[in-house]
Amino acid sequence: MFEVAEGEPVRLATSDLRLEVETSPLRLTFADAGGAWLLREPADGGMAGPIVQHTGERPMDELIVQIYPHGTSRFELYEDDGRSNAYRRGAHALTPIVCAAERGRTTVRIGAPTGDPSVVPTTRRYLLRLRLERPAGVAVEGAGELQDTTADVGWPGWWMDNEGFLGVRTPGARPITVVVTSGGSRR
C-alpha cells in the first residue's frame, strides 16, 4: 500500500503510472505504451460515483473501465478485501485486462481473477467505455452479438454516449472477450 500526491508519477516494477487522486469516485488513470486506462466505480444512473467513507459502505459489483485504444495495452486490476491487512499475507486477486486495437476491430479481454477469489464480488460486472467511432457491431465471444440499446439501459448491450465513447455493458461471466468491429460513424 502506498500514498501519492495528485499527478505524482509512481514507478512500479515494469510500468510508469500517472495516478489521479480524487476523493470520489474511485478514479485511477494508468498509461502504458498501448493506451490509457481509467477505472472508476459508477453511481446509479450516472458516471460519477457517490461519496463513500469506506469500501464496505456499498458493493463494488460493477466497475467502469475507460479505455483509449491504441495498439495493445495491458492492465492488471488489483483487489483486496479493503478492510484488513490480509493483503500482506497474499489475500488479493489480480484480474488481467488486455485491449488490442487493430485495423477493423478492437478486442478487450477481461481474464479470470487469479489469487484469492473471495475478494472479488461474485456479481462483478464491467462497463467498458472505449474512445472509438460508432461500430458496425459489438460481440461477446461465445455469446454472440450484443444489442445496440441506444443508451445505457442497465443490461448487457452497447451504445454511443454524448461524450463520444462507445459504452459496452458486459454480461457477468468471466473470463470475457468483447470484440468491436469498426465500420460506423458517430451518432
C-alpha positions as CSV (number, residue, x, y, z in Angstrom):
1,M,0.0,0.0,0.0
2,F,1.3,3.5,-0.8
3,E,0.2,7.1,-0.9
4,V,1.0,9.6,-3.6
5,A,0.0,13.1,-4.3
6,E,-2.1,14.1,-7.3
7,G,-0.1,13.9,-10.6
8,E,2.9,12.4,-9.0
9,P,4.5,9.7,-11.1
10,V,4.8,6.3,-9.5
11,R,7.4,3.8,-10.5
12,L,6.4,0.2,-10.2
13,A,8.3,-2.9,-11.4
14,T,7.7,-2.5,-15.1
15,S,5.4,0.4,-15.6
16,D,5.3,4.2,-15.2
17,L,1.9,5.3,-14.0
18,R,0.3,8.6,-13.5
19,L,-2.2,8.5,-10.7
20,E,-5.0,11.0,-10.5
21,V,-6.2,11.2,-6.9
22,E,-9.8,12.2,-6.2
23,T,-11.9,11.6,-3.1
24,S,-14.7,10.1,-5.1
25,P,-15.4,8.2,-7.2
26,L,-12.6,5.6,-7.4
27,R,-10.6,7.0,-10.3
28,L,-7.3,5.7,-11.3
29,T,-5.7,6.6,-14.7
30,F,-2.9,4.3,-16.0
31,A,-0.9,4.9,-19.1
32,D,1.2,2.4,-20.9
33,A,2.8,2.1,-24.3
34,G,-0.5,1.0,-25.8
35,G,-3.0,3.5,-24.4
36,A,-4.6,4.9,-21.3
37,W,-6.9,3.2,-18.8
38,L,-9.3,4.7,-16.3
39,L,-11.1,2.8,-13.6
40,R,-14.0,4.1,-11.5
41,E,-17.0,2.9,-9.7
42,P,-20.3,4.0,-11.2
43,A,-23.2,5.6,-9.4
44,D,-26.8,4.6,-10.0
45,G,-27.8,6.3,-13.3
46,G,-24.6,8.2,-13.9
47,M,-20.9,8.1,-14.4
48,A,-19.9,9.8,-11.1
49,G,-19.9,7.7,-8.0
50,P,-21.3,8.5,-4.6
51,I,-19.0,9.7,-1.8
52,V,-18.3,6.7,0.5
53,Q,-16.3,6.7,3.7
54,H,-15.1,3.1,3.4
55,T,-15.2,0.1,0.9
56,G,-17.9,-1.7,2.9
57,E,-20.4,1.1,2.5
58,R,-21.7,-0.2,-0.8
59,P,-20.8,-3.2,-3.1
60,M,-18.3,-2.7,-5.9
61,D,-20.0,-5.2,-8.1
62,E,-19.7,-3.1,-11.3
63,L,-16.6,-1.2,-12.4
64,I,-16.2,1.2,-15.3
65,V,-13.1,0.6,-17.4
66,Q,-12.5,3.5,-19.7
67,I,-10.0,2.7,-22.5
68,Y,-8.4,4.9,-25.1
69,P,-7.4,2.0,-27.5
70,H,-4.1,2.3,-29.3
71,G,-2.1,-0.8,-30.2
72,T,-2.0,-3.4,-27.5
73,S,-2.2,-2.4,-23.8
74,R,-2.4,-4.5,-20.7
75,F,-3.6,-3.8,-17.1
76,E,-3.9,-5.9,-14.0
77,L,-6.7,-4.9,-11.6
78,Y,-5.6,-5.5,-8.0
79,E,-8.3,-6.1,-5.4
80,D,-8.2,-7.0,-1.7
81,D,-10.9,-7.0,0.9
82,G,-10.5,-3.3,1.6
83,R,-10.9,-3.9,5.4
84,S,-7.9,-5.7,6.7
85,N,-4.2,-6.2,6.4
86,A,-4.8,-9.7,4.9
87,Y,-3.3,-8.5,1.6
88,R,0.1,-8.7,3.4
89,R,-0.4,-12.5,3.6
90,G,-1.4,-12.7,-0.1
91,A,-5.2,-12.3,0.2
92,H,-5.7,-10.3,-3.0
93,A,-6.7,-11.0,-6.6
94,L,-5.4,-9.8,-9.9
95,T,-7.6,-9.6,-12.9
96,P,-5.8,-9.2,-16.3
97,I,-7.4,-6.8,-18.8
98,V,-6.0,-6.6,-22.4
99,C,-7.1,-4.2,-25.1
100,A,-5.8,-4.8,-28.7
101,A,-6.7,-2.3,-31.4
102,E,-6.0,-3.2,-34.9
103,R,-7.4,-2.2,-38.3
104,G,-11.1,-3.0,-38.4
105,R,-11.5,-4.3,-34.8
106,T,-10.8,-3.7,-31.2
107,T,-10.7,-6.6,-28.7
108,V,-11.0,-6.3,-24.9
109,R,-10.3,-9.4,-22.9
110,I,-11.0,-9.5,-19.2
111,G,-9.5,-12.6,-17.7
112,A,-10.4,-14.7,-14.8
113,P,-9.0,-13.3,-11.5
114,T,-6.1,-15.1,-10.0
115,G,-5.2,-15.3,-6.3
116,D,-7.9,-15.0,-3.6
117,P,-11.3,-15.2,-5.3
118,S,-13.1,-14.2,-2.1
119,V,-12.1,-10.6,-2.5
120,V,-13.8,-10.2,-5.9
121,P,-17.6,-9.8,-5.8
122,T,-19.3,-12.8,-7.3
123,T,-21.7,-10.4,-9.1
124,R,-18.9,-8.4,-10.7
125,R,-19.8,-6.7,-14.0
126,Y,-17.9,-4.3,-16.2
127,L,-19.0,-1.3,-18.1
128,L,-16.5,-0.6,-20.8
129,R,-16.1,2.9,-22.2
130,L,-14.0,2.9,-25.3
131,R,-12.9,6.0,-27.2
132,L,-14.0,4.7,-30.6
133,E,-16.1,5.7,-33.5
134,R,-19.6,4.1,-33.8
135,P,-19.0,0.4,-34.6
136,A,-20.6,-1.9,-37.1
137,G,-21.2,-4.3,-34.3
138,V,-20.1,-5.5,-30.8
139,A,-20.0,-9.2,-29.8
140,V,-19.0,-11.3,-26.8
141,E,-17.0,-14.3,-27.8
142,G,-19.1,-17.4,-27.1
143,A,-22.3,-15.4,-26.6
144,G,-22.8,-13.6,-29.9
145,E,-23.7,-10.1,-30.9
146,L,-24.8,-7.5,-28.2
147,Q,-27.8,-5.4,-28.9
148,D,-27.4,-1.7,-29.7
149,T,-29.5,-0.3,-26.9
150,T,-29.1,3.4,-28.0
151,A,-28.5,4.3,-24.3
152,D,-27.3,2.7,-21.1
153,V,-30.4,0.7,-20.0
154,G,-28.7,-1.3,-17.2
155,W,-28.4,-4.7,-19.0
156,P,-25.8,-6.1,-21.5
157,G,-25.6,-4.1,-24.7
158,W,-23.8,-1.3,-26.4
159,W,-24.5,2.4,-27.2
160,M,-22.7,5.6,-28.2
161,D,-22.8,8.3,-25.4
162,N,-22.9,12.1,-25.7
163,E,-19.2,12.3,-24.9
164,G,-18.1,10.3,-27.9
165,F,-17.5,7.0,-26.1
166,L,-18.7,3.5,-27.0
167,G,-20.4,2.1,-23.9
168,V,-20.5,-1.7,-23.5
169,R,-22.2,-3.3,-20.6
170,T,-20.9,-6.9,-20.4
171,P,-22.7,-10.0,-19.1
172,G,-21.4,-11.0,-15.7
173,A,-19.3,-14.0,-16.9
174,R,-15.5,-14.1,-16.6
175,P,-13.4,-14.5,-18.5
176,I,-14.9,-12.4,-21.2
177,T,-13.8,-11.2,-24.6
178,V,-15.6,-8.3,-26.3
179,V,-15.0,-7.7,-30.0
180,V,-15.8,-4.4,-31.5
181,T,-16.0,-4.3,-35.3
182,S,-15.3,-1.0,-36.9
183,G,-17.5,0.5,-39.6
184,G,-19.9,3.2,-38.5
185,S,-19.9,6.9,-37.9
186,R,-20.5,8.8,-34.7
187,R,-24.1,9.4,-33.7
